[in-house]
Amino acid sequence: MIVQEKIKQIVDVPMLRQGETITLLNSLLADEFQLYVTTRRAKRDIKETDFNVLNKFFEIQFQILENIIQRTDERVYKVGRFSPNSLNDFLKLGRLNGVYDGTNDQQNIINKLLEYHKLIINLLHNDIIITVEANPDTDTSSFLSELLEQHEKIVLMLESHLP
């Protein structure tokens, strides 16, 4: 315990907070990338009668996710320049940990995407609390709030495609 107290005295608090923010953002980046890949796969796998509508819908979704990934990576760079640089890193940092089973049933695909988006929404809620309370970073918390709103809109759009 004494060693930990000494380390706390030595470590610069702003650097510690910056490290927490980078870890949080890198995990989010990994989650968004997994959701992006799952959405791309959903677009490819869909075989239902609404194929054209869903095909275009998923195309719009992964364009939104590409934008989120790019913006998140830029935010990581602004905060500390330590983003993952391999798929292996993404797998280690990601928090979704779900496996897409590849079933091309429309309802199953949409439900899996809903599950991922809702999980990211919950994670974003927690991440926002961390950036506001434990690690006062208003720029990052505002950024995360914007992403939260985007995912909430996507959830509504996905739910509109369910019976």
Phi, psi and omega in degrees: 000322181296320179298316179298321178295320178293321178297318178300324180288326183280319185292133177287121185303314179301324178292322178297314179297320178299319178297320178297317180295318179297316178300314179300312181293323178293323175296318177298318178301317178296318179297315181296322179294318178296319178295321177300311180297318179296320178293320176299317180294321178300318179300318181288324188275342186296133183227008186285177180294335178273026188309308184297318180295312182291324179301312178293318179302311180294326177299316177297319180299313183285340171291319176299316181293324175301317179297316179298317180298314180297315180294322179293317178298320177296322179294318177301316181298318179296323183281321185194359174064032179234074179258156180299148180234017177209159177297326178299318177298318179300318180295323180288324186272336185295150182247356182286311174053018176270159178243123177282123187276356175079005178294128185266023173286128184307312183296318179296316180298312181295320178298320179294317178295320176300315180302314180295314181296319180294323177295317178297322177301314178298318178296319179296320176304312179295318180297322179296316178301317180298315183287340179269313186270299187281334186219080187303098179223088186294327179296315180291319179296323175295317177301313180296324178296320176298317179296320178303314179299319178298316180293324177296321177295319179297320178301314179300318179294318179297316181297331179291344178266003177262151179292000000 
